[in-house]
Amino acid sequence: MTRKPRIPPAPLPQRDGVDPVRVKLPPDGAWPTVRAHLVERLAAGPGVIDAMLREGRIVGADGTPVAPDAPYEPGAFVWFHRDLAPEVPVPFALDVVHRDEHIVVVDKPHFLATMPRGSHVTQTALARLRAELGIPTLGAAHRLDRLTAGLLLFTVRPEERGAYQTLFGDRRVHKEYEAVAPYDPGVRLPRTVRSHIEKVRGIIAAYEVEGAAPNSESRVELVEHRGGLGRYRLTPHTGRTHQLRVHMNALGLPILGDPVYPVVTGPVPPDDFRRPLQLLARVLEFTDPVTGVPHRFVSGRTLGAWAAYDDWNR
């Protein structure tokens, strides 16, 4: 069996909790220099790669800056830090509810992405935790949407991350969510909702395919209601993108503050913290695959529309 070549450790430290970019030079190609390949591959704009090379910001595996005229070396790696656009700080606390030598569990606020992606890089749970806790090896075992609040599990040791990610892949983690949505006495609850959900990259809304074999399942229970609002317990048995939001909308009970279902009004601007999506990852329960210890974590957050609707709706 052919072994994959070992990837050298990054020679650059993290910056604001964000790893440097790693680029592997293809094993075949006709580029005369490293510069020529990076200019073609990265499409960074006129003069950007040249400036980075002059300033010594692109380095090889030993941390030595790559010379502007360095010859192309098939299969080699280079690293650099991107110039990041300023991000609007998410002005809410990221609460640590559990920390040991293997895992960190946090209670994520609304509007904070789980990990760097797109325009959200430093203002993510992963980057902030790495910087605040001083754990550069921290990695996410799963993710929550940026607009969803609640419990997130991170791993401390890279060699153990796969064991925790497998828990989620194998559906051996019990998750309960809480949501605030309209109350409709005509919707019979509790019930289990099953459907086939598809999500196309680049399109914000997922959709259900009528008649296709179900690939998603959620249990929906009404906990209490007052006036025209209900507080619901949602238990997903699968993990499709936007699954709970899609299923609640299909019942005619769209979650309050949802900018996508039933009508796409988003994406929510990064500086708009009004009327957060009323969806909370309330419970996270599993047996630790490394230590064998049973864990049950409960979010301490409250959903604003239920606690004080008028304040939430301002």
N, C-alpha and C positions, 0 to 999 in steps of 0.2 A: 504494500500500500504506500503510495507516494505521500509524504508528509508536506503540509503547507509550509512555506518558508516563514521563519520567525520574523515578526514585525518588531523592529527595535523600539525601545521605550522613547517617549517624546523627549527631546533634548531641551525643550522650552517649558517653563512652568506655566500653570494656568494663569489666566488674567481675569480677575473679577469672577472666579469660579468657572471660567470657560476654557475648554481645552484648545490648544493650537490646532490649526488645520493641518492634516497630514495628506500629502500627495505622493502616490507611487508612480514613478516613471514607467511607462509601458515597456515590456521586455523587447518589443520590436518597434521600429520607427526610424524615420530618416531625419530627425531633428539634429542639427549640428551642435546645439548647446541646450543646456537646461532652460535658459531664458527663452529660446525659441519655442520650446514645448509649452512652457507656462503661459506665454503670451497667447498662443493658439488655444490652449485648453481652458484657461480661466476667463478669457474675455473680460478682463478687469477694467478696460478702458485705456486710452492712449497714455503711455508713459507711466502707468501705475506699477507694473512689474519692474520696469527699469529703476524707478525711484526706490522700490523696496530692496532691490539688489544693491544699489549704491549705498543704502543706509544699513546694510547688513541684517535685514529683517527676515530673510529667507535663509534657513540653515539646513545643514545635512545632519546625518545620524549622530555625529560626534559633537554637534552644536556649533561647528565652525560655519561662518557665513559663506554662502555660495557666491562665488565670484561672478560678475556679469558675463564673463566669457568662458565660464566653466563648461567643459565638453559634456555632451549628453551621456549619461551612464544608465543603460537599460536595467530596470528592476530596482533602482535606488529609490530612497525616500527623501523627501524634503518637508520641512515644517515651517509654518509662519502663523502669525496672528492676523486675523482680519481687522480692518478698521471698521469698528461698529458704529452705526448711527446712534445718536442719543435716543434713549428710551424714557418714556414717562414712568416715574417710579410708581409702583402699586402701593398705596399708602395704608396697607393693612398688615397686621402681624402674621408671621408664619410660625405657629405654635408647635413646639416639639412635645409630643405626648409620651414618647418612649425612646430610649436610646440605650443600646448595649454594644458589645464589641462586634456584633454581626449586623444589626439593623437599626434604622432610625425611622420612627413613625411620626408624621407631622399632620397637623390639622390645617389644611390649605385654605386660604381665603378665596372668595370669588375674584375673578379677573387676573389671577396669577397662573400663567401656563406652567405645566409640569416640568418641561425640559426645553432647551433651546430649539427653536424651529421658526423659520421665516424671520419676521421682524421682532420676535420676542426671543431675546438671547440672555442678557444679564438679568432682566426682570422675569425670571423663572424660578420655580421652587428649587430646582437642582442647583443652579448657579448661586442663588442666595444662600442655600444651606452649605454648600462647599466653602463659601467665603466666611459665613458666620460661625460655622462649627470647626473650621480648619481641617476638613476631611476631603482632600483632593480626590480620593478614590471613590467617593460616594457616587452611586448610580441608582437609577429608578428601576424598580421591579415591575411597575405598571404605570398607568397614567390616568389622569382625569382631564376633561375638557377645561380650557381656561376659564369658562364661565361657571363651572361647577365647583362648589366648595366641598371640603371634607377630608377624609383620611387618605393618606398616601404612604406607601411603604418604599423605603430606600435601603439599599444594601451598602455595607461598609467595605467589604472585601470583594474585589472583582472576581476572584476564583469561586466565590459562593453565589454570585448573582444569578447564574443559570438555574440553581436549585430553587430559588425563590420565584423567578419568572415562570418556571415550570408549574409551580403551584397554581398560578393564574391560568396558564395554558390548559392545564388539566382540570380546571374548575374545582379545585380543592380549597378554595377560599370562599367563605360565606360573606357576602356583602349585602348590606341593607342600605337603602337610600330613603331620604325623606323629601317630600315635595309639597308645595302649596299650589293648588290649581282650583278652577271653579268646582263648585259642588252641584251635582245634578242628581236628584233622587231617582231619575229614570234610568241611570246607569247602575246595573246590578253588580255589586261588589261584595266580597272579594271574587276575583276571577284571575285566571291565567291567560295571558295574551300571547299568542304565537303567530308569527308571520315571517315572510321572507324579506329581509332588508338588504338593499344594495346601496353602496356609497361610491360615487365616481370621483376620482381625484380631480380637484379643481372646481368642483361644484359643491356649494356649501351645504345643501340639504340632502339628506338620505331619503330614500323612498321605498315603499313597500311594493312588491311584485305580486299582484293578485294571481292566485292559482299555483304559484310555485311552492315547492316543498319548504316548510318553515326552517329557518336557520337562526331564529331568535325566540327567546321565551322569557317573559317577565310575569311575576306575581304582583298584582295590584290590590292593595287593601286600603279602605278608608279608616283612618284612625279616629277622626272627629271632624265635625263641621260646625260652622256658625255663619249665619247670614248666607251669602252666596259663595263662601270659600270652604274648601276642604283641605285637611292635612292628611297626606297619604304616605303609606309605607310601600316602597317598591323594592322587590327582590329579584334582581336579574339572575337568570340561570345560564345565560350566554353573555357574550360581551361584544356585540356589534356596535359600530360607531353610532352614537346618538340614539341607541336603542330605547332607553326609557322615555326620552323626549318624543320619539316617533310613536311609541305605543300609547302614551298618554294622549297625544294628539289624535290618534286613531279612535280612541274612546270618546272623543269630543271634550276632553279635559286637558287642554294644552297648559303646560306649566307656566306659571306667571313669570314674566320677564324674558320669555324665550324670543330671541330676535329672528328665529328661523321657522318655527312651527307655531301656528299654521301658515303664517305669511312671512316671507323672507324680508326683513327690514335691516339686517346686519350687513357686514360684520360690525360689531360694536367698536367704536373708536377707542384707541388705547387710553385716552384721557377722560372717558365717560364712565364714571363709577356709579351712576344712578340706576335704580331699579335692577339689582342683580338677579340673575336667573334663580328662581326659588327651588333649587335642587341641591341636596346635600348628601354626601357619602357619609352616612351616620355610623355604620358598624362595619368593622373589618375583623374577621375571625378565622384563624387557621392554626394548624400545628406546625411549629417551626421545623423545616426540613433539615436543619443543621443540628439543633440542640434537642429536638423532640418536645420542647416546651409548648403547651397550648397557649395561644394568645387570643384575647378578645379586647379590642379597642373601641371606644365610643367617642364620637365627636362631641366637643363641648359647645359647638356653635348653635345658634338659633337662626331660623329663617325670618328675615325682617318683615315680610308681608303677613306672617301669622302673628308675630309679636306686636307689631304696630303698623298696620296696613297704611295709614295715612302718611306716616313718616317714610315708609318704603316708596310710596307712590308720588312723592313730591317731584 
